[in-house]
Amino acid sequence: MFQIKQPSHIIIGENSSKKFQFPENCLVITSSGSRKRNWLEHLEIENYLLFEDVEPNPSIETTKRIIEKFSDSEISCIVGLGGGSSLDVSKFIAQKLKKKKLLIPTTFGSGSEVTRIAVLNVNGKKTSFHDDNMFADVAIIDPFFIHDTPLDIIKNSAIDACAQCTEGFDSKLGNLYTKFLCNNAFDILENAILNEKYELLPLGSLISGLGFGNCSTTLGHALSYVFSNEGYSHGHALAFTTQMAHKFNSSRYESRFKNIVETLGFEKIHLLQNLSDASDLILNDNKHIDNNPKPVMKENIIKILETINSL
């Protein structure tokens, strides 16, 4: 027996966010690029509060600043608008404030709009929070936002989605339903990337999020966080950590994932931290390591990190 969890309401389609009727006095949480790229104008949202300073790899201090800033405001709901960082901050805050949340991704890779997970930087370390109360009340997937997305963001988002669905397929928590979703998501994403059909990325990312969100990601994500702590973007790190994790796990996706990384042309990554210390951090990431399809020892992690550094 297995249980499936997802947002109560998912809307997908071109201009779906523009057609949605937003309640008054909602708090929109987004990044500094939202105004420049006319995201708010596209929503045609009125009478709202705004926080537009979510940073990449956001810290838990950012969530505290937002809560303090709007503590005396009458907020009807939280609207998360942006990439995974803005959505994760929005989910975390909405859960703390017990507000309904509307999540609108503008990049298509994290799947955050349909998961119960928020990833925040705590004391310099990426930390994942899992709670059913972080599911969106409404998730709106509008392909409009892909049209003016810079290629670098498309690359990082796409490889993120590929890593999530392939790790999700291999996860020990996987079942027939999640494997079906994760495999189909990867087929869509692979087609989108190899044939530059980027308009397919929103659908692929959505299905990936529904798939891995009901099981877990694994070793590749655990490895990626130490690289992100040194400034590499999440997708850039995953391009190599998930690639090496797939090799370690003898994943069915190893060669296909490697081909996508090569197609997207990511620059190599290199970890500066002492590898033994980094391995200790990775090994303590139980949410990912415990669900890896193969047992992982410290010596395995050190060897993988050495391989990544030598590429």
VOPATI-93928 format. One record per residue (C-alpha): x, y, z; residue in one letter. Coordinates in steps of 0.5 Angstrom, whole numbers, padded with zeros to 4 digits, always signed. Example, Ala and Ser with C-alpha at 12.3 -4.5 7.8 and 13.67 -1.06 7.14 Angstrom:
2
+0025-0009+0016A +0027-0002+0014S 
***
This chain:
311
+0000+0000+0000M +0002+0007-0001F +0000+0014+0000Q +0000+0020-0005I +0000+0027-0003K +0000+0033-0007Q -0003+0040-0007P -0011+0041-0007S -0011+0045-0014H -0006+0045-0020I -0008+0050-0025I -0003+0049-0032I -0004+0053-0038G -0001+0059-0042E -0003+0065-0038N -0007+0061-0033S -0003+0066-0028S -0006+0072-0031K -0013+0069-0031K -0013+0067-0024F -0017+0072-0019Q -0012+0074-0013F -0015+0076-0007P -0014+0083-0004E -0008+0084+0001N -0004+0078-0001C +0003+0078+0001L +0007+0077-0006V +0014+0074-0004I +0019+0074-0010T +0026+0076-0012S +0029+0083-0015S +0028+0081-0022G +0021+0080-0022S +0020+0088-0023R +0025+0088-0029K +0021+0082-0032R +0014+0085-0031N +0012+0079-0027W +0007+0083-0023L +0004+0086-0029E +0003+0080-0032H -0001+0077-0026L -0005+0084-0026E -0006+0083-0019I -0008+0089-0015E -0008+0091-0008N -0002+0087-0005Y +0004+0087-0001L +0010+0086-0003L +0017+0083-0001F +0022+0082-0007E +0029+0081-0004D +0029+0073-0004V +0036+0071-0005E +0039+0065-0009P +0040+0059-0004N +0036+0063+0001P +0037+0063+0009S +0032+0062+0014I +0034+0069+0017E +0030+0072+0010T +0024+0068+0013T +0025+0072+0020K +0026+0079+0016R +0019+0078+0012I +0015+0075+0018I +0018+0081+0022E +0017+0086+0017K +0009+0084+0016F +0008+0082+0023S +0002+0088+0023D -0001+0087+0017S -0007+0084+0015E -0005+0078+0010I -0010+0074+0006S -0005+0069+0003C +0002+0068+0001I +0003+0069-0006V +0010+0065-0008G +0013+0068-0015L +0019+0066-0018G +0024+0060-0018G +0025+0055-0013G +0028+0060-0008S +0022+0064-0008S +0017+0059-0007L +0021+0055-0001D +0021+0062+0003V +0014+0063+0001S +0012+0056+0003K +0016+0056+0010F +0013+0063+0012I +0006+0061+0010A +0006+0055+0014Q +0009+0059+0020K +0003+0064+0019L -0002+0059+0018K -0004+0063+0011K -0006+0060+0005K -0001+0059-0001K -0001+0060-0008L +0005+0058-0012L +0007+0061-0019I +0014+0058-0021P +0017+0062-0026T +0023+0057-0027T +0021+0050-0029F +0026+0045-0025G +0025+0045-0017S +0018+0042-0017G +0017+0046-0011S +0010+0049-0013E +0008+0041-0012V +0012+0039-0006T +0012+0039+0002R +0019+0041+0002I +0023+0048+0003A +0030+0048+0003V +0033+0054+0007L +0040+0056+0009N +0041+0055+0016V +0048+0057+0019N +0051+0057+0012G +0049+0050+0011K +0043+0048+0006K +0037+0045+0010T +0031+0041+0008S +0024+0042+0012F +0019+0037+0010H +0012+0038+0012D +0005+0037+0009D +0003+0044+0011N +0008+0047+0006M +0003+0044+0000F +0001+0049-0004A -0007+0051-0004D -0006+0053-0011V -0001+0051-0016A -0001+0055-0022I +0004+0053-0028I +0004+0058-0033D +0009+0057-0039P +0009+0064-0041F +0015+0065-0036F +0019+0061-0040I +0019+0065-0046H +0024+0071-0043D +0028+0066-0039T +0035+0067-0040P +0039+0060-0042L +0043+0060-0036D +0037+0059-0032I +0034+0054-0037I +0040+0050-0036K +0040+0050-0029N +0033+0049-0028S +0032+0043-0033A +0038+0039-0030I +0035+0040-0023D +0029+0037-0026A +0032+0031-0029C +0036+0030-0023A +0030+0030-0018Q +0026+0025-0023C +0032+0020-0024T +0034+0020-0017E +0026+0019-0015G +0026+0013-0019F +0031+0010-0016D +0029+0012-0009S +0028+0006-0004K +0021+0010-0002L +0019+0009-0010G +0013+0006-0012N +0009+0004-0018L +0006+0011-0018Y +0012+0015-0017T +0016+0011-0022K +0011+0012-0027F +0011+0019-0026L +0019+0020-0025C +0020+0016-0032N +0015+0020-0036N +0018+0026-0033A +0025+0025-0035F +0023+0023-0042D +0019+0029-0043I +0025+0033-0040L +0030+0030-0044E +0026+0031-0051N +0026+0038-0049A +0033+0039-0047I +0036+0035-0053L +0031+0038-0058N +0031+0045-0055E +0023+0045-0054K +0024+0049-0048Y +0016+0050-0048E +0016+0043-0045L +0020+0044-0039L +0014+0047-0035P +0010+0040-0036L +0016+0036-0035G +0018+0040-0028S +0011+0039-0026L +0011+0031-0027I +0018+0031-0024S +0015+0035-0018G +0009+0030-0017L +0014+0024-0017G +0020+0025-0013F +0015+0029-0008G +0012+0023-0006N +0018+0019-0005C +0025+0023-0005S +0031+0025-0008T +0038+0021-0006T +0045+0021-0006L +0046+0026-0012G +0042+0032-0008H +0046+0030-0001A +0053+0031-0005L +0050+0037-0008S +0049+0041-0002Y +0057+0042+0000V +0058+0045-0007F +0052+0050-0006S +0055+0052+0000N +0061+0054-0003E +0057+0058-0008G +0055+0054-0014Y +0048+0054-0016S +0044+0048-0014H +0043+0046-0022G +0050+0047-0023H +0052+0042-0017A +0047+0037-0019L +0050+0036-0026A +0056+0033-0023F +0054+0030-0017T +0048+0027-0019T +0052+0024-0025Q +0057+0021-0020M +0051+0018-0016A +0048+0015-0022H +0054+0012-0023K +0055+0009-0016F +0048+0007-0016N +0049+0003-0023S +0042+0007-0025S +0039+0006-0031R +0039+0013-0033Y +0047+0014-0032E +0049+0015-0039S +0042+0019-0041R +0043+0024-0035F +0051+0024-0037K +0049+0026-0045N +0044+0031-0042I +0050+0035-0038V +0054+0034-0044E +0049+0037-0048T +0048+0043-0044L +0055+0045-0043G +0056+0046-0036F +0063+0048-0033E +0067+0043-0028K +0066+0044-0021I +0071+0043-0015H +0070+0043-0008L +0075+0047-0004L +0073+0044+0003Q +0077+0038+0006N +0074+0032+0003L +0073+0028+0010S +0069+0034+0013D +0065+0035+0007A +0064+0027+0007S +0061+0027+0015D +0056+0033+0013L +0054+0029+0007I +0053+0022+0011L +0049+0026+0016N +0044+0028+0011D +0039+0022+0013N +0033+0024+0009K +0037+0023+0002H +0042+0018+0004I +0038+0013+0008D +0033+0013+0001N +0039+0012-0003N +0038+0005-0007P +0045+0003-0005K +0048+0003+0002P +0053+0009+0002V +0060+0009+0007M +0064+0015+0008K +0070+0012+0004E +0065+0012-0002N +0063+0019-0001I +0070+0021-0001I +0072+0017-0007K +0066+0021-0011I +0068+0027-0009L +0075+0026-0011E +0073+0024-0018T +0069+0030-0019I +0075+0034-0017N +0079+0031-0022S +0074+0032-0028L 
***
